Amino acid sequence: MFGVKSGKSLDYGIVPFFAKIKRVSDIRKLYNHDWKEDKFVLGMLAVITRSPTIDQREIVRNLLVASLDEKENTIWSEIEKFELVESFWTMVSRHFGYSSEHPTLKKLFLSFIITHMNRKTKIAFATYKQYINRQSNECEIFLRGWLDHSKDSKQFDDYSRQLLLEADKKLEKSLISLLNKKDVEDYIEAESLDIFDKNIITNIVTKMAEEGDDFDKYLEWIDSRKTKHWYTEYENIYCGIENAVKLHQLSKEIKHEGINEQSLNELFKEYTNRYYLLDYYYRKFYYYYDKDNEKEILKKDIKDKVEKLYKKMVDSLHTRWDELIESELENKWNIELIDNQDHFYKNYVNNIIRRNDRDKVAVIISDALRYENAVELKDVLNKTTKGTMELKVMAGSLPSYTKLGMASLLPHKTIEYKNNSIFVDGISSEGTVNREKILLNGHPESKVFKLKDLIDLKKDVARDAIRGKRVIYIYHNTIDDTGDKISSEEKVFDAVESAIYEIDKMVRKLATSLNVTKIIVTSDHGFIYNREHLESIDKLEKLDFDKNKIIESNKRFILSEQDISIKNTHKFSMDSIVDSDKKMYVYVPLGDLRFKSQGGGVNFAHGGASLQEIVLPVLRDFPINNLPKYGVYSYIPLW
């Protein structure tokens, strides 16, 4: 049949094999006129294993995926039925170099694992020498193909775990014993079993618990695992450790150099250059820590150290900032040579619409989006906008809370505090309806939306809603809404991730569907947050304040008509910030201290003068349409 010269081994199974029309049809699709017996056997095995080609790797993978237990493997039953068992093992021996007196599918699978480990590590596997196949390169190609297979890789993972659990974890215990005698570099490239990742993670955690500071090495180990098969399984743990290591590394550098900036301006700028990373690494550590279901490995040795180190380093930063406030400001809130938040509309929005009457500018104001959040957002948006986003900065108003921050971002001649409300040019700035009235005073073609409303509109409806509008303010409230509630403040770092996703989605819609030419993302204020429970020492009493003279207060500020000196607080005259019908002073605690107050959580807070609360981002896109088509770009900003 098919002109193939067959031998005795093939004759026994050939007739039953061709008894089914489907098998005949399948082998005809594979058949080539120059087939010899070995190719014919491969063709039969390919049909039985439902492989589209006569590739040995695919045949073996499809067979193993079905089951490692011959009694349960229906494909193996057909191989036995057509008397191809001997031919199969001959093919495996020839192609992969596997040999065994009593071969089984489970032993074959184990041989691929051990051969890979022997090839990728500097470990002598004397006990498992019989499982090291001769054709190690072909075995590696086979294993790589299985690991990378979108569908079958899960079955590989299940088998590997079963392998380590069998016979009272004999293999796992043996491997751990071998790994513990070696340096991580000796097995950093191995990936057939997740035990290598577990051991690398344990190694880093142990070394850091013992005050090990070879941070570059730890980061190299983690980086090398990012391309390995099991990384996704342990990604949250790896990322948590990575950010913990970077926090320790940065802290070591800062402690060595000292926080020695000589002015508020210098320290403000250095926060935007480097110190913000303290907050970034802390946030990212907890984000991944919270996501992982096996966080026990991080809980004690890593988490406690991260918490203490962050507190220590941020306290040092706050101390220097507070010293400079006391020496420079003299009760008036103004940081020299830093743009103020209340100049935002003039500096950014008005400059765009004044210079080009065709530009349509959208401003996304994300409540409590602090500077370090915006650094991450910038990287995300630059993928959306093809690298056109630039991150600028401004100093927030004081108190750093929503009521004043939102008012400061609107066009205005005067901002006035009266009757516990903020008025902009005589109009209350509370709510989107009033804010739109204020915007219309700045430019008659203005419109206000809530992000959650605009993003859900269909394209045509959204286009109609902004048709003829040149200034669009879009209010977004994911971070502050989560952090301000005691029931959800612990999820504020998750909220930051959600906010970044939501803003990116909005920017995509603005840029691609709504034809907005300029996009700006900014914030009304930042925030401070510590995960651990705050002690009484972190909270200030309000006993020295006359309750009848307190106009407004929260955990991070007290607005009062009373003019007094209070220990551990800064005092600023409100007439240096806003107009008022009465003399008022704002008191903010030093560092990250909170005033004792009723209700709400205390870990998430804002209203004070810390860098985390008042260093505000302004993300804006470059006018790339005006760049020359060829040659060296000579970029001149439009504002």
Secondary structure, 3 states (H helix, E strand, C coil): CCCCCCCHHHHHHHHHHCCCHHHHHHHHHHCCCCCCHHHHHHHHHHHHCCCCCCCHHHHHHHHHHHCCCCCCCHHHHHHHHCCCHHHHHHHHHHHHCCCCCCCCHHHHHHHHHHHHHHHHCCCCCHHHHHHCCCCHHHHHHHHHHHHCCCCCHHHHHHHHHHHHHHHHHHHHHHHHHHHCCCCHHHCCCCCCCCHHHHHHHHHHHHHHHCCCCCHHHHHHHHHHHCCCHHHHHHHHHHHHHHHHHHHHHHHHHHHHHCCCCCCHHHHHHHHHHHHHHHHHHHHHHHHHHHHCCCCHHHHHHHHHHHHHHHHHHHHHHHHHHHHHHHHHCCCCCCCCCCCEHHHHHHHHHHHHHHHCCCCCEEEEEECCCCHHHHHHHHHHHHHHCCCCEEEEEEECCCCCCHHHHHHHCCCCCCEEEECCEEEECCEECCHHHHHHHHHHHHCCCEEEEEHHHHCCCCHHHHHHHHCCCCEEEEEECCHHHHHCCCCCHHHHHHHHHHHHHHHHHHHHHHHHCCCCCEEEEECCCCCEECCCCCCHHHEECCCCCCHHHEEEEECCEEEECCCCCCCCEEEEEHHHCCEECCCCEEEEECCCCEECCCCCCCCEECCCCCHHHHEEEEEEECCHHHCCCCCCCCCCCCC
